Amino acid sequence: MAELDDDHDLLTFAESDTRLNAEIAAVEASIVESGSDPGLEARLAALRAAAARNSRDAAAKPGETGFLSYTPRRPEAEAGA
């Protein structure tokens, strides 16, 4: 992701959710394509944990969403994914 190297601004909860989910999908696709790999599995677990933290933080700070209208994912919705 060389194009993001100069992207030093702060991300909103929605932007970080979008980026995390895109990276999760890419890692999942890599695992399907190349088979189980401990490094990829660890990265996937870390990304999923980051997405869960992002949702918890957004839910705990509803006043910070304001006009950005980010609605955090509910953990039970992720369990079915």
Number of C-alpha atoms within 10 A of each C-alpha: 4 6 6 7 7 7 9 7 6 8 11 15 21 18 13 16 20 13 13 17 15 12 16 19 13 13 17 17 12 14 17 10 9 9 11 12 11 10 10 16 14 11 16 19 13 13 17 17 12 15 22 18 12 20 22 15 14 20 18 11 10 13 9 15 16 8 7 11 11 18 13 20 16 12 11 8 8 10 7 6 5
